[in-house]
Amino acid sequence: MALDPPLVYRVPEGREAECVYFRGGNSAAELICVVLTRDGAPMRLFPIGGRSGLHVPLRITESLLTETELELHVAAPPGVRGTVVVDLGILEL
């Protein structure tokens, strides 16, 4: 499921963008996975351990062209309760 539907990022008209880092925290006792999608298809997976955090510097390997849409989704076992905190660094060019 999407973390929050209004939290969709679309590269502005006439611009390009690059993802530069991902940080996430998980308050639940179980492992969760945050999925970064690009135009609806999985782009990167970020597993976050139970009661843990994750920081991943993303090497600039691909440009996100105008109108590319990014969304963050969370996957967790059924019934898991907790808080997920995410920070995705995006650089617009």
C-alpha positions in Angstrom: 0.0 0.0 0.0 1.2 3.6 -0.6 2.5 5.3 2.5 0.3 8.3 1.8 -1.3 8.9 -1.6 -0.6 12.7 -1.6 3.1 12.0 -1.2 3.7 11.4 -4.9 6.6 13.3 -6.5 6.5 14.2 -10.2 9.5 15.7 -11.9 8.5 19.2 -13.0 8.0 20.1 -16.6 11.4 20.9 -18.3 13.5 19.5 -15.4 15.3 16.3 -14.5 15.9 14.9 -11.1 18.1 12.3 -9.3 17.5 10.4 -6.1 20.5 11.0 -3.8 19.7 9.2 -0.5 17.1 7.3 1.4 16.7 7.2 5.2 14.0 5.2 7.0 13.0 4.1 10.5 10.7 1.4 11.7 9.1 1.2 15.1 7.6 -2.2 14.6 9.2 -5.4 15.9 9.1 -7.0 12.5 11.1 -6.4 9.3 9.3 -4.2 6.8 10.3 -3.2 3.3 9.8 0.3 1.7 9.5 0.1 -2.1 10.3 3.1 -4.3 8.3 2.9 -7.5 9.0 4.8 -10.7 5.9 5.3 -12.9 4.2 2.4 -11.1 7.1 -0.1 -11.4 9.4 -1.1 -8.5 12.7 0.9 -8.8 14.5 0.2 -5.4 13.7 -1.9 -2.3 14.7 -0.7 1.2 14.4 -3.4 3.9 14.2 -1.9 7.4 14.7 -4.2 10.4 12.4 -4.3 13.4 13.0 -1.3 15.7 15.7 -0.2 13.4 16.7 2.4 10.9 18.5 2.5 7.5 20.5 5.1 5.6 21.4 4.4 2.0 23.4 6.9 -0.1 22.1 6.4 -3.7 24.7 6.8 -6.3 23.6 9.0 -9.1 23.2 6.4 -11.8 20.1 7.5 -13.7 18.3 10.7 -14.4 14.5 10.9 -13.8 13.1 12.7 -16.8 10.2 15.3 -16.9 6.9 13.9 -15.7 8.5 10.8 -14.1 6.4 9.9 -11.0 7.9 8.5 -7.8 5.9 6.9 -5.0 6.9 5.1 -1.7 5.0 2.0 -0.7 5.4 -0.1 2.4 5.2 -3.9 2.6 4.9 -5.6 6.0 3.4 -8.9 7.3 -0.3 -8.8 8.0 -1.3 -7.2 11.3 2.0 -5.4 11.9 1.5 -2.1 13.7 4.0 0.7 14.1 5.4 3.9 12.6 7.5 4.2 9.5 9.5 7.4 9.0 11.0 8.0 5.6 13.2 10.7 4.0 14.0 10.5 0.3 16.5 13.0 -0.9 15.8 14.2 -4.5 17.9 16.7 -6.4 16.2 18.6 -9.2 18.5 19.7 -12.1 
